[in-house]
């Protein structure tokens, strides 16, 4: 005798189908949008599908890049830096068309996580290169243990502004006040781990201690919310969701000012040893 599927069984199955078919269940894996560009052996770049481990030891570091270049977007990555003692180790999440600076016209947006000694927080340094010139560093002591768990790091880049977020807190805001003071060329999304002993920790007082190696940073979330620069589309189109974000909300401005007052340890805008004919526009943020 044939059996029929009872209605109560459907009620049990339907939520499970929704879970399986949800966007979270279909999250991008590394190879969908990214490719290894350094430390490509399986020891230094460990591809686990929805997570990638970048490893630094005495023989090598590692890195990866997006396959596409983008003309605008809201880029993000979940990152867990090396836990414990990590002095001299630099983890980078950044935007740059090429791995090496182009002659004279290099544009780049850097988030560099500077490892530290035991008991001291990881320092997040941001830097923006425009037309081959950087020297616009800002540094924050992160207000959490960046090696204990994953946190969200995001870069909003559209025709109006460039904003760096730690979780949902803005920590850097560059408004597009003039083409010469704002990045307009396409970027690839990049990440790496490398030895920054010559500058990263304690003014060279602390170097990478390879007796404690390997040092491992883990990256997650390989979906890309960006406009491919080669697709023929207008990456400034208002139909792109991130291009609708023309300024911070009042609550975001307050969070930004609060983070600066409590956690910023260096700002190029206030460095009297650097001479500027005119301070960049972001130095007027208050």
Secondary structure, 3 states (H helix, E strand, C coil): CCCCCCHHHHHHHHHHHHHHCCHHHHCCCHHHHEEEEECCCCCCEEECCCEEEEEEECCECEEEEECCCEEEEEEEEEEECCCCCCCCEEEEEEEECCCCCCCCCCCEEEEEEECCCCCCCCEEEEEEEECCECCCCEEEECCCCCCCCCEEEEEEECCCEEEEEECCEEEEEEECCCHHHCCCCCEEEEEEEEECCCCCCHHHCCCCCHHHCCEEEEEECCCCCEEECCCCCCCCCCCCHHHHCCCCCHHHHHHHHHHHHHHEEEEHHHCCCCCCCCCCHHHHCC
